Amino acid sequence: MKQKFDIITSTCVPLPLENVDTDQIIPARFLKATTKEEKFFGENLFRDWRYNPDGSLNPDFVLNNPKYKGEILVAGKNFGSGSSREHAAWAIAGYGFRVVISSFFADIHKNNELNNFVLPVVVSEEFLAELFASIEQDPATEVEVNVPDQTVTNKATGRKEHFEINGYKKYCLMNALDDIDFLLENKDKIEAWEQKRV
């Protein structure tokens, strides 16, 4: 969903697992879908962890724990490894997450998130560990992600870190623009440049 990014303050859903790959995020059998409907992919986010084989909810999985909710997913190191499927980013966005925080993302998945209006925030392993501890101690812990300043703050401790983001993608997120929207916004400049080349 296209939404402008500014300052996002939210509680978090913790997923303290390393090497979560795209097949765990959205299993391969869902790649045959002919829809990009957010609800469909969101409902199947972490499908094989979230549901038992008989289709009932797995009460031990974090997304099914009512204590944890929010627009921020906090994940372990090496999030989004494996295949390049964009469906994984669709599922994360479709569930309602706007930010994923980890100490390392697989490059292709990181770009897929950015292209689908999910902000991947890379923090130090120390900050990530502290964040998991704060959420475990109090599920109501809030995190502030300030996109203009490129900072993330654990409001339980006051600790803050700076994160990197490509300037173009930052502009697009802050203005709710995808790549096509950006080109259309700059149509006059593009046409003027083309005219100079004639």
C-alpha positions, 0 to 999 in steps of 0.5 A: 500500500502506498503511504507516505513515510515520515515518523512511525511510532509503533509497538513491535512483533518480535521474530528472534530467528536468524536466516529467515528465508523467503520460503519461510516468509511466503512458501513457494506454493503461493507463487502460483497465485494470479493475484497481487491482492494484499490481503491474500499474501498477508494472510499467508505470511509465515504460513507454515509457522503460523498455521498447523497442517490442519489449517488451525492457528498455531498458538505458539507462533508470535503472529498468533500471540495477542500480546504482540502487534504493531507496524514494525517487525523485528527480525533476526540477522540475515532476514529475507535470504534465499530466492528473489521472490517479490511475493515475500515483500508483498506478504509483509506489506499485506500483513500490515508491517511498514518497517522491518528491523534487522541487523542484516538483510539479503540484498534482493529482499531488501530492495523488494521491500523498498519497492513495496513500501516496506522500510528495511532498517539495518541496526547493529547486533547490539541494538537489535539484542537490546530491542528484543530484550525490551520487547520481551520485558514489555510487549507494549514497548514502542519504537520510533522510526524517523525517516527524515532523520534516518534514526530508530529509537528504542523508546524503552531505553532511549537508545537511538541509532542512525540507519542508511537508506538510498536517497532516491528510495527515501524520497519515494517513500516520503512522497508515496511514489513508486518508480512509475509515479516518480517518472510521471512526477518528472515528466516535464523535466524528462521531456525538456531534456529530450528536446535539448537532444533533438 
